[in-house]
Amino acid sequence: TLVYNILFYTYGIYLFEKEKSDGHGNIKFQWKKMLNPGVIACLLSLVLFASQISVPSPVVSFFDYLGNAAIPLSMIMTGVSLAKMPLKEVFRDIKMYQFTFLKMLVIPIIAALLIRYVSVNPVLAGIMVLMFGMPNGSMPVMLAVDYGLDSSICSRGIVLTTILSLITLPIITCFV
């Protein structure tokens, strides 16, 4: 999850900046864009974990409360984005099916087969493979809205991958 968050808040922001630019992908790289609250939180969590610093209970409660509020808010943003389009649009895009097939079946199955050659705790290996096959998260929708971009493709991906996960996750568990 930490690797995903670091990639999302660095490379993901770069991609959103590129999309928002003049359309030719010519953007001026800015390091301060990479030093954002997401990256700072990831780096701070690494420091706290590595140094074994005990965080006071009220601080933990505050950030837990804040984190719990982010989930429903992101779902609301996804719902608003979906409400702006006909539902049949979710199921029309062939490229979305191709992406979903790769993301939710091919990559997790390859990971499951490769992980057999590495000595990893079977429970951890199973969790890792299942995480590869999980539906899309809602953070890209929030970032697309924040950057003033069309969030409908992200919302369609969330809906399609969530529905198809009812089929793909049981298949993946056969390989774990």
N, C-alpha and C positions, 0 to 999 in steps of 0.2 A: 504494500500500500504506500509506503514511503517513497519507493522508486516511482510509482505512478504519480504521486502528488508532485514530486520534484519535476518529472517530465511534463506534467500538465501545466505547472506554473512557470516553466521556462520555455520549452519547445512549443507547448500549446499556445502560450501568449505570443510567441514569435509568429506562429501560423495565423493567429487572429490579426496581428499587426500587419502581416503580409496581405491578408485578405482585405483589410480595411484601407490599405495603401491605394495608390493610383490605379490599381488593377493589373499592373505589369509586374508586381512583386518587388518593385524597387523601394525598399525601405531602408532607412538609416537605423542601424543597430544601436540601441541604447541600453547600456548596462543597467541603468536605474530601473528600467522596466522589468529586468530579471530579479531585481531586489524588491520583491513585493511581499505582502503579508503571507501568502502561501509558502513561499520559499523560506522566509524568516521563521515561520512556524515549524517547518520541516527541520531546518538547521538547529533551532532551539531544542526541538525534541531529541535530536541526535546528541546534542551536548548534554542534556539532562539524563538521557539514557546511559551514555558513555561514562559520565562522571558519577552516576548513581546518586544524584542530588534528590533529596526528598522535598517535594513541593507541598506547601501548606494546604490543608483540606479545603479552606474557602476558595483558594485559587483553582483547585481541581474542580470544585463544584461549579464555579463561575464558567469555566471553559467547557465543562460538560453540558451545562445549561445552554450555552451559546451554540455548541455543536449540535445539540438536539433540535434547536430552532432552525438550523440551516436545512435540515432534511425536508420538513413540510414546506418551507419557503421555496426550495428548489422544485418540489413537486407542483406547487402552485404556478411557478413560472412555466413549467412544462405544459401544464393544463391550459394556461392562457395561450401559449403558442399553438397548441393543438386546436383550440377553439376557433382559431382564425382560419382553419382550412377544412375542407370536406374530409371526412374520415376515410373515404375510399382512396385518397391520395397517399395514405400511409402504406397501402398494399400494392401500389402501382409500380414503384421504382424497382426495376430489375437489378440495378447496381446495388441497391440496399440489400436485396436478397443475397447477392454474391458476397458482399461485405459480411453479412450475418453468417453465412455458411463458413467463410474463412475464420471469422472471429470466434464463433461459438462451437465449431466442430473441428476444423482442420488443425488450428493452432493448439487447442487443448489436447487433442489426440496425439499430436506429434510430441507435445510436452510430456504427456503421460508415458509414451514409449521411450523417450530419451531419459526420463527421470529414473527409469528402471536400472540404468547403468551407473547411477550415482547412489552412494550409500546415504540415503536420507530416511529419517523416521517416516514410516508409512502414513501416519496420520498427517504429518506436515506435507508430505508429497501429495496426498489426496486433497488437502486444503488448497495447495498451490495450483493444482490442475483444475479444480473446480472454480477457483478465482479467475483463471484464464477464460473459462466458459460462461461467466456471469453476464447478464444483460448490461447494456450501456448505462453509465451513470448520468446524473442530471447536471453535473457541473458545466459541461460545454454549453448547455442551454443558457445558463446564467451568464457565462462569459460572452456568448454571442449577443445577448440582450445588452450587456454592459458596453460592448463595442459598437452597438447600433447595427448589427448584422442580422441577416435572416436566420432565425433560430428554428425554423420549421424542419430543416433536414435533421437537426439534432433531436428534435421532439419525435419525428417519425422513426428515427433509429431507436430511441428508447422504447417506444410502443412496440415496434416490430420485434426487437430482441427480447423484450419481456415476454411477449406472447409465445415466441418460438422457443424460449428457454424451457417451456413446459415439455417440449419434445427433445431438445438437445441435451439438457442436463442429465436426464436418465441414460442417454446414450453414452455420455462422457463417463458416468460412474462405472460403466462396464469396463473401462480401460484403466481405472484407478487401482 
